[in-house]
């Protein structure tokens, strides 16, 4: 991330310095989002709930499996020969 790259490039260490770097990078990213997109992050629409996403993925997976798996053709059972 931008924060970790800045910390590595400046050889930052210590809790206060790391927190200040993280705050500064976060603020710069927020200002860039407002400048470029005009919308602050807190006004962006929220993403779907993770459980809803999981349900959609699971459902889609089942549908794709039906498409990918060849349908099993049932063969008639043979009768045993009686002697």
Biopython code that builds the backbone (N, CA, C, O; Angstrom):
import numpy as np
from Bio.PDB.StructureBuilder import StructureBuilder

atoms = [
    (1, "UNK", "N", (0.837, -1.175, 0.000)),
    (1, "UNK", "CA", (0.000, 0.000, 0.000)),
    (1, "UNK", "C", (0.888, 1.247, 0.000)),
    (1, "UNK", "O", (2.097, 1.176, 0.225)),
    (2, "UNK", "N", (0.275, 2.338, -0.249)),
    (2, "UNK", "CA", (1.004, 3.606, -0.278)),
    (2, "UNK", "C", (1.677, 3.887, 1.066)),
    (2, "UNK", "O", (2.811, 4.364, 1.116)),
    (3, "UNK", "N", (0.969, 3.587, 2.146)),
    (3, "UNK", "CA", (1.517, 3.832, 3.483)),
    (3, "UNK", "C", (2.761, 2.994, 3.732)),
    (3, "UNK", "O", (3.781, 3.513, 4.186)),
    (4, "UNK", "N", (2.683, 1.700, 3.439)),
    (4, "UNK", "CA", (3.844, 0.839, 3.692)),
    (4, "UNK", "C", (5.020, 1.222, 2.801)),
    (4, "UNK", "O", (6.170, 1.144, 3.233)),
    (5, "UNK", "N", (4.752, 1.630, 1.581)),
    (5, "UNK", "CA", (5.842, 2.064, 0.699)),
    (5, "UNK", "C", (6.510, 3.329, 1.231)),
    (5, "UNK", "O", (7.734, 3.451, 1.192)),
    (6, "UNK", "N", (5.721, 4.251, 1.717)),
    (6, "UNK", "CA", (6.292, 5.489, 2.254)),
    (6, "UNK", "C", (7.106, 5.199, 3.514)),
    (6, "UNK", "O", (8.173, 5.779, 3.718)),
    (7, "UNK", "N", (6.600, 4.301, 4.357)),
    (7, "UNK", "CA", (7.329, 3.941, 5.580)),
    (7, "UNK", "C", (8.671, 3.316, 5.218)),
    (7, "UNK", "O", (9.693, 3.642, 5.823)),
    (8, "UNK", "N", (8.673, 2.416, 4.232)),
    (8, "UNK", "CA", (9.925, 1.767, 3.821)),
    (8, "UNK", "C", (10.893, 2.779, 3.208)),
    (8, "UNK", "O", (12.085, 2.761, 3.515)),
    (9, "UNK", "N", (10.391, 3.652, 2.352)),
    (9, "UNK", "CA", (11.278, 4.589, 1.660)),
    (9, "UNK", "C", (11.891, 5.615, 2.603)),
    (9, "UNK", "O", (13.006, 6.084, 2.377)),
    (10, "UNK", "N", (11.162, 5.963, 3.660)),
    (10, "UNK", "CA", (11.671, 6.957, 4.611)),
    (10, "UNK", "C", (12.303, 6.319, 5.840)),
    (10, "UNK", "O", (12.810, 7.020, 6.716)),
    (11, "UNK", "N", (12.275, 4.984, 5.908)),
    (11, "UNK", "CA", (12.789, 4.269, 7.072)),
    (11, "UNK", "C", (12.165, 4.782, 8.366)),
    (11, "UNK", "O", (12.855, 4.991, 9.364)),
    (12, "UNK", "N", (10.857, 4.979, 8.332)),
    (12, "UNK", "CA", (10.139, 5.426, 9.523)),
    (12, "UNK", "C", (10.092, 4.304, 10.550)),
    (12, "UNK", "O", (10.017, 3.127, 10.197)),
    (13, "UNK", "N", (10.137, 4.677, 11.810)),
    (13, "UNK", "CA", (9.996, 3.718, 12.895)),
    (13, "UNK", "C", (9.426, 4.443, 14.104)),
    (13, "UNK", "O", (9.472, 5.670, 14.192)),
    (14, "UNK", "N", (8.895, 3.671, 15.024)),
    (14, "UNK", "CA", (8.290, 4.251, 16.223)),
    (14, "UNK", "C", (6.799, 4.475, 15.998)),
    (14, "UNK", "O", (6.376, 4.871, 14.912)),
    (15, "UNK", "N", (6.019, 4.220, 17.025)),
    (15, "UNK", "CA", (4.562, 4.312, 16.915)),
    (15, "UNK", "C", (4.071, 5.674, 16.440)),
    (15, "UNK", "O", (3.245, 5.750, 15.531)),
    (16, "UNK", "N", (4.561, 6.732, 17.035)),
    (16, "UNK", "CA", (4.074, 8.068, 16.677)),
    (16, "UNK", "C", (4.399, 8.414, 15.229)),
    (16, "UNK", "O", (3.562, 8.974, 14.521)),
    (17, "UNK", "N", (5.591, 8.090, 14.793)),
    (17, "UNK", "CA", (5.993, 8.391, 13.415)),
    (17, "UNK", "C", (5.168, 7.578, 12.429)),
    (17, "UNK", "O", (4.718, 8.102, 11.410)),
    (18, "UNK", "N", (4.967, 6.287, 12.732)),
    (18, "UNK", "CA", (4.179, 5.425, 11.847)),
    (18, "UNK", "C", (2.724, 5.880, 11.782)),
    (18, "UNK", "O", (2.117, 5.880, 10.711)),
    (19, "UNK", "N", (2.165, 6.268, 12.930)),
    (19, "UNK", "CA", (0.787, 6.756, 12.942)),
    (19, "UNK", "C", (0.656, 8.050, 12.160)),
    (19, "UNK", "O", (-0.322, 8.244, 11.437)),
    (20, "UNK", "N", (1.626, 8.933, 12.296)),
    (20, "UNK", "CA", (1.594, 10.204, 11.566)),
    (20, "UNK", "C", (1.694, 9.946, 10.061)),
    (20, "UNK", "O", (0.993, 10.583, 9.274)),
    (21, "UNK", "N", (2.558, 9.019, 9.663)),
    (21, "UNK", "CA", (2.698, 8.680, 8.246)),
    (21, "UNK", "C", (1.387, 8.111, 7.706)),
    (21, "UNK", "O", (0.945, 8.497, 6.624)),
    (22, "UNK", "N", (0.770, 7.204, 8.447)),
    (22, "UNK", "CA", (-0.497, 6.610, 8.021)),
    (22, "UNK", "C", (-1.581, 7.677, 7.908)),
    (22, "UNK", "O", (-2.346, 7.678, 6.943)),
    (23, "UNK", "N", (-1.656, 8.569, 8.864)),
    (23, "UNK", "CA", (-2.645, 9.647, 8.830)),
    (23, "UNK", "C", (-2.408, 10.556, 7.628)),
    (23, "UNK", "O", (-3.354, 10.924, 6.932)),
    (24, "UNK", "N", (-1.155, 10.919, 7.382)),
    (24, "UNK", "CA", (-0.813, 11.805, 6.271)),
    (24, "UNK", "C", (-1.178, 11.179, 4.934)),
    (24, "UNK", "O", (-1.779, 11.831, 4.080)),
    (25, "UNK", "N", (-0.813, 9.906, 4.754)),
    (25, "UNK", "CA", (-1.129, 9.213, 3.502)),
    (25, "UNK", "C", (-2.644, 9.111, 3.333)),
    (25, "UNK", "O", (-3.159, 9.362, 2.243)),
    (26, "UNK", "N", (-3.359, 8.748, 4.390)),
    (26, "UNK", "CA", (-4.815, 8.657, 4.322)),
    (26, "UNK", "C", (-5.456, 9.977, 3.946)),
    (26, "UNK", "O", (-6.388, 10.017, 3.143)),
    (27, "UNK", "N", (-4.963, 11.043, 4.520)),
    (27, "UNK", "CA", (-5.483, 12.374, 4.213)),
    (27, "UNK", "C", (-5.202, 12.747, 2.759)),
    (27, "UNK", "O", (-6.066, 13.304, 2.082)),
    (28, "UNK", "N", (-4.002, 12.442, 2.280)),
    (28, "UNK", "CA", (-3.652, 12.739, 0.882)),
    (28, "UNK", "C", (-4.535, 11.951, -0.086)),
    (28, "UNK", "O", (-4.976, 12.485, -1.103)),
    (29, "UNK", "N", (-4.789, 10.689, 0.230)),
    (29, "UNK", "CA", (-5.647, 9.858, -0.623)),
    (29, "UNK", "C", (-7.064, 10.427, -0.635)),
    (29, "UNK", "O", (-7.689, 10.519, -1.692)),
    (30, "UNK", "N", (-7.569, 10.808, 0.536)),
    (30, "UNK", "CA", (-8.912, 11.382, 0.612)),
    (30, "UNK", "C", (-9.013, 12.658, -0.210)),
    (30, "UNK", "O", (-9.968, 12.838, -0.967)),
    (31, "UNK", "N", (-8.025, 13.550, -0.065)),
    (31, "UNK", "CA", (-8.033, 14.799, -0.828)),
    (31, "UNK", "C", (-7.969, 14.539, -2.330)),
    (31, "UNK", "O", (-8.618, 15.233, -3.112)),
    (32, "UNK", "N", (-7.185, 13.538, -2.732)),
    (32, "UNK", "CA", (-7.093, 13.177, -4.149)),
    (32, "UNK", "C", (-8.432, 12.650, -4.661)),
    (32, "UNK", "O", (-8.838, 12.973, -5.777)),
    (33, "UNK", "N", (-9.120, 11.843, -3.856)),
    (33, "UNK", "CA", (-10.428, 11.326, -4.257)),
    (33, "UNK", "C", (-11.429, 12.463, -4.448)),
    (33, "UNK", "O", (-12.208, 12.456, -5.401)),
    (34, "UNK", "N", (-11.404, 13.426, -3.552)),
    (34, "UNK", "CA", (-12.316, 14.567, -3.653)),
    (34, "UNK", "C", (-11.955, 15.412, -4.872)),
    (34, "UNK", "O", (-12.836, 15.854, -5.609)),
    (35, "UNK", "N", (-10.657, 15.635, -5.080)),
    (35, "UNK", "CA", (-10.209, 16.454, -6.203)),
    (35, "UNK", "C", (-10.549, 15.798, -7.542)),
    (35, "UNK", "O", (-11.074, 16.457, -8.440)),
    (36, "UNK", "N", (-10.251, 14.504, -7.680)),
    (36, "UNK", "CA", (-10.462, 13.822, -8.959)),
    (36, "UNK", "C", (-11.917, 13.427, -9.196)),
    (36, "UNK", "O", (-12.436, 13.593, -10.300)),
    (37, "UNK", "N", (-12.571, 12.907, -8.167)),
    (37, "UNK", "CA", (-13.930, 12.407, -8.355)),
    (37, "UNK", "C", (-15.009, 13.330, -7.844)),
    (37, "UNK", "O", (-16.171, 13.209, -8.233)),
    (38, "UNK", "N", (-14.639, 14.248, -6.981)),
    (38, "UNK", "CA", (-15.609, 15.175, -6.435)),
    (38, "UNK", "C", (-16.420, 14.634, -5.267)),
    (38, "UNK", "O", (-17.214, 15.365, -4.674)),
    (39, "UNK", "N", (-16.230, 13.360, -4.929)),
    (39, "UNK", "CA", (-17.011, 12.755, -3.854)),
    (39, "UNK", "C", (-16.080, 12.267, -2.753)),
    (39, "UNK", "O", (-15.177, 11.470, -3.008)),
    (40, "UNK", "N", (-16.296, 12.741, -1.536)),
    (40, "UNK", "CA", (-15.488, 12.223, -0.430)),
    (40, "UNK", "C", (-15.854, 10.767, -0.149)),
    (40, "UNK", "O", (-16.987, 10.356, -0.399)),
    (41, "UNK", "N", (-14.908, 9.988, 0.369)),
    (41, "UNK", "CA", (-15.146, 8.558, 0.584)),
    (41, "UNK", "C", (-16.370, 8.255, 1.448)),
    (41, "UNK", "O", (-17.058, 7.261, 1.213)),
    (42, "UNK", "N", (-16.645, 9.090, 2.433)),
    (42, "UNK", "CA", (-17.776, 8.809, 3.316)),
    (42, "UNK", "C", (-19.124, 8.966, 2.617)),
    (42, "UNK", "O", (-20.145, 8.528, 3.148)),
    (43, "UNK", "N", (-19.146, 9.582, 1.435)),
    (43, "UNK", "CA", (-20.397, 9.746, 0.693)),
    (43, "UNK", "C", (-20.551, 8.709, -0.429)),
    (43, "UNK", "O", (-21.561, 8.709, -1.132)),
    (44, "UNK", "N", (-19.568, 7.836, -0.599)),
    (44, "UNK", "CA", (-19.675, 6.781, -1.600)),
    (44, "UNK", "C", (-20.645, 5.720, -1.113)),
    (44, "UNK", "O", (-20.777, 5.494, 0.090)),
    (45, "UNK", "N", (-21.326, 5.065, -2.056)),
    (45, "UNK", "CA", (-22.280, 4.034, -1.660)),
    (45, "UNK", "C", (-21.535, 2.838, -1.068)),
    (45, "UNK", "O", (-20.437, 2.484, -1.498)),
    (46, "UNK", "N", (-22.160, 2.243, -0.087)),
    (46, "UNK", "CA", (-21.555, 1.086, 0.578)),
    (46, "UNK", "C", (-21.656, -0.138, -0.319)),
    (46, "UNK", "O", (-22.596, -0.272, -1.102)),
    (47, "UNK", "N", (-20.690, -1.018, -0.197)),
    (47, "UNK", "CA", (-20.725, -2.262, -0.955)),
    (47, "UNK", "C", (-21.710, -3.219, -0.308)),
    (47, "UNK", "O", (-22.142, -3.024, 0.829)),
    (48, "UNK", "N", (-22.051, -4.244, -1.050)),
    (48, "UNK", "CA", (-22.983, -5.246, -0.542)),
    (48, "UNK", "C", (-22.417, -5.913, 0.714)),
    (48, "UNK", "O", (-21.204, -5.996, 0.911)),
    (49, "UNK", "N", (-23.317, -6.373, 1.531)),
    (49, "UNK", "CA", (-22.957, -7.132, 2.715)),
    (49, "UNK", "C", (-22.214, -8.398, 2.279)),
    (49, "UNK", "O", (-22.585, -9.014, 1.280)),
    (50, "UNK", "N", (-21.193, -8.785, 2.997)),
    (50, "UNK", "CA", (-20.350, -9.932, 2.638)),
    (50, "UNK", "C", (-21.173, -11.221, 2.545)),
    (50, "UNK", "O", (-20.890, -12.064, 1.694)),
    (51, "UNK", "N", (-22.172, -11.385, 3.393)),
    (51, "UNK", "CA", (-22.993, -12.598, 3.332)),
    (51, "UNK", "C", (-23.797, -12.638, 2.038)),
    (51, "UNK", "O", (-23.977, -13.708, 1.456)),
    (52, "UNK", "N", (-24.281, -11.489, 1.583)),
    (52, "UNK", "CA", (-25.021, -11.437, 0.318)),
    (52, "UNK", "C", (-24.098, -11.777, -0.846)),
    (52, "UNK", "O", (-24.503, -12.450, -1.794)),
    (53, "UNK", "N", (-22.865, -11.309, -0.769)),
    (53, "UNK", "CA", (-21.891, -11.609, -1.816)),
    (53, "UNK", "C", (-21.585, -13.106, -1.828)),
    (53, "UNK", "O", (-21.531, -13.714, -2.897)),
    (54, "UNK", "N", (-21.385, -13.701, -0.662)),
    (54, "UNK", "CA", (-21.112, -15.139, -0.583)),
    (54, "UNK", "C", (-22.270, -15.947, -1.166)),
    (54, "UNK", "O", (-22.055, -16.916, -1.895)),
    (55, "UNK", "N", (-23.489, -15.544, -0.842)),
    (55, "UNK", "CA", (-24.672, -16.247, -1.340)),
    (55, "UNK", "C", (-24.724, -16.169, -2.869)),
    (55, "UNK", "O", (-25.016, -17.164, -3.533)),
    (56, "UNK", "N", (-24.444, -14.996, -3.420)),
    (56, "UNK", "CA", (-24.446, -14.823, -4.871)),
    (56, "UNK", "C", (-23.377, -15.688, -5.527)),
    (56, "UNK", "O", (-23.626, -16.323, -6.553)),
    (57, "UNK", "N", (-22.194, -15.711, -4.937)),
    (57, "UNK", "CA", (-21.096, -16.524, -5.488)),
    (57, "UNK", "C", (-21.460, -18.003, -5.448)),
    (57, "UNK", "O", (-21.226, -18.728, -6.416)),
    (58, "UNK", "N", (-22.025, -18.448, -4.342)),
    (58, "UNK", "CA", (-22.398, -19.853, -4.202)),
    (58, "UNK", "C", (-23.459, -20.231, -5.231)),
    (58, "UNK", "O", (-23.366, -21.279, -5.870)),
    (59, "UNK", "N", (-24.453, -19.386, -5.386)),
    (59, "UNK", "CA", (-25.529, -19.635, -6.342)),
    (59, "UNK", "C", (-24.996, -19.670, -7.773)),
    (59, "UNK", "O", (-25.361, -20.541, -8.562)),
    (60, "UNK", "N", (-24.143, -18.724, -8.089)),
    (60, "UNK", "CA", (-23.553, -18.678, -9.427)),
    (60, "UNK", "C", (-22.696, -19.908, -9.669)),
    (60, "UNK", "O", (-22.701, -20.461, -10.769)),
    (61, "UNK", "N", (-21.961, -20.341, -8.652)),
    (61, "UNK", "CA", (-21.133, -21.544, -8.768)),
    (61, "UNK", "C", (-21.973, -22.764, -9.088)),
    (61, "UNK", "O", (-21.592, -23.582, -9.925)),
    (62, "UNK", "N", (-23.132, -22.896, -8.416)),
    (62, "UNK", "CA", (-24.021, -24.030, -8.684)),
    (62, "UNK", "C", (-24.529, -23.987, -10.121)),
    (62, "UNK", "O", (-24.580, -25.013, -10.799)),
    (63, "UNK", "N", (-24.908, -22.789, -10.584)),
    (63, "UNK", "CA", (-25.413, -22.652, -11.949)),
    (63, "UNK", "C", (-24.332, -23.000, -12.972)),
    (63, "UNK", "O", (-24.609, -23.669, -13.968)),
    (64, "UNK", "N", (-23.112, -22.551, -12.728)),
    (64, "UNK", "CA", (-22.015, -22.853, -13.654)),
    (64, "UNK", "C", (-21.693, -24.341, -13.653)),
    (64, "UNK", "O", (-21.358, -24.911, -14.692)),
    (65, "UNK", "N", (-21.795, -24.968, -12.485)),
    (65, "UNK", "CA", (-21.524, -26.399, -12.398)),
    (65, "UNK", "C", (-22.531, -27.177, -13.245)),
    (65, "UNK", "O", (-22.169, -28.141, -13.920)),
    (66, "UNK", "N", (-23.801, -26.751, -13.207)),
    (66, "UNK", "CA", (-24.822, -27.394, -14.025)),
    (66, "UNK", "C", (-24.481, -27.276, -15.507)),
    (66, "UNK", "O", (-24.692, -28.215, -16.275)),
    (67, "UNK", "N", (-23.964, -26.140, -15.900)),
    (67, "UNK", "CA", (-23.609, -25.912, -17.307)),
    (67, "UNK", "C", (-22.379, -26.721, -17.685)),
    (67, "UNK", "O", (-22.339, -27.331, -18.754)),
    (68, "UNK", "N", (-21.379, -26.730, -16.816)),
    (68, "UNK", "CA", (-20.108, -27.395, -17.103)),
    (68, "UNK", "C", (-20.189, -28.913, -17.059)),
    (68, "UNK", "O", (-19.555, -29.587, -17.872)),
    (69, "UNK", "N", (-20.961, -29.466, -16.121)),
    (69, "UNK", "CA", (-21.043, -30.922, -15.981)),
    (69, "UNK", "C", (-21.939, -31.501, -17.064)),
    (69, "UNK", "O", (-23.069, -31.051, -17.255)),
    (70, "UNK", "N", (-21.427, -32.501, -17.772)),
    (70, "UNK", "CA", (-22.308, -33.139, -18.751)),
    (70, "UNK", "C", (-23.428, -33.861, -18.008)),
    (70, "UNK", "O", (-23.226, -34.427, -16.933)),
    (71, "UNK", "N", (-24.579, -33.824, -18.595)),
    (71, "UNK", "CA", (-25.705, -34.483, -17.934)),
    (71, "UNK", "C", (-25.509, -35.987, -17.975)),
    (71, "UNK", "O", (-25.120, -36.563, -18.991)),
    (72, "UNK", "N", (-25.787, -36.591, -16.858)),
    (72, "UNK", "CA", (-25.635, -38.038, -16.765)),
    (72, "UNK", "C", (-26.855, -38.670, -17.402)),
    (72, "UNK", "O", (-27.995, -38.366, -17.052)),
    (73, "UNK", "N", (-26.588, -39.549, -18.337)),
    (73, "UNK", "CA", (-27.687, -40.250, -18.972)),
    (73, "UNK", "C", (-27.909, -41.543, -18.213)),
    (73, "UNK", "O", (-26.978, -42.309, -17.964)),
    (74, "UNK", "N", (-29.124, -41.763, -17.863)),
    (74, "UNK", "CA", (-29.407, -42.997, -17.137)),
    (74, "UNK", "C", (-29.568, -44.137, -18.137)),
    (74, "UNK", "O", (-30.258, -44.007, -19.148)),
    (75, "UNK", "N", (-28.927, -45.233, -17.838)),
    (75, "UNK", "CA", (-29.028, -46.405, -18.707)),
    (75, "UNK", "C", (-29.946, -47.397, -18.018)),
    (75, "UNK", "O", (-29.920, -47.532, -16.794)),
    (76, "UNK", "N", (-30.746, -48.079, -18.791)),
    (76, "UNK", "CA", (-31.647, -49.054, -18.172)),
    (76, "UNK", "C", (-30.856, -50.184, -17.524)),
    (76, "UNK", "O", (-29.846, -50.643, -18.058)),
    (77, "UNK", "N", (-31.330, -50.616, -16.375)),
    (77, "UNK", "CA", (-30.658, -51.696, -15.675)),
    (77, "UNK", "C", (-30.954, -53.010, -16.392)),
    (77, "UNK", "O", (-32.061, -53.253, -16.873)),
    (78, "UNK", "N", (-29.928, -53.839, -16.443)),
    (78, "UNK", "CA", (-30.097, -55.139, -17.079)),
    (78, "UNK", "C", (-30.729, -56.108, -16.087)),
    (78, "UNK", "O", (-30.458, -56.090, -14.887)),
    (79, "UNK", "N", (-31.562, -56.932, -16.638)),
    (79, "UNK", "CA", (-32.140, -57.975, -15.805)),
    (79, "UNK", "C", (-31.173, -59.127, -15.747)),
    (79, "UNK", "O", (-30.529, -59.470, -16.738)),
    (80, "UNK", "N", (-31.077, -59.713, -14.595)),
    (80, "UNK", "CA", (-30.180, -60.865, -14.449)),
    (80, "UNK", "C", (-30.805, -62.061, -15.163)),
    (80, "UNK", "O", (-32.011, -62.297, -15.101)),
    (81, "UNK", "N", (-29.943, -62.794, -15.833)),
    (81, "UNK", "CA", (-30.421, -64.007, -16.512)),
    (81, "UNK", "C", (-30.754, -65.060, -15.464)),
    (81, "UNK", "O", (-29.967, -65.324, -14.555)),
    (82, "UNK", "N", (-31.910, -65.642, -15.604)),
    (82, "UNK", "CA", (-32.308, -66.716, -14.683)),
    (82, "UNK", "C", (-31.983, -68.047, -15.346)),
    (82, "UNK", "O", (-32.266, -68.239, -16.529)),
    (83, "UNK", "N", (-31.406, -68.940, -14.611)),
    (83, "UNK", "CA", (-31.097, -70.270, -15.149)),
    (83, "UNK", "C", (-32.105, -71.265, -14.712)),
    (83, "UNK", "O", (-32.008, -72.439, -15.068)),
]
sb = StructureBuilder()
sb.init_structure("model")
sb.init_model(0)
sb.init_chain("A")
sb.init_seg("    ")
for serial, (resi, resn, name, xyz) in enumerate(atoms, 1):
    if name == "N":
        sb.init_residue(resn, " ", resi, " ")
    sb.init_atom(name, np.array(xyz, "f"), 0.0, 1.0, " ", f" {name:<3s}", serial, name[0])
structure = sb.get_structure()
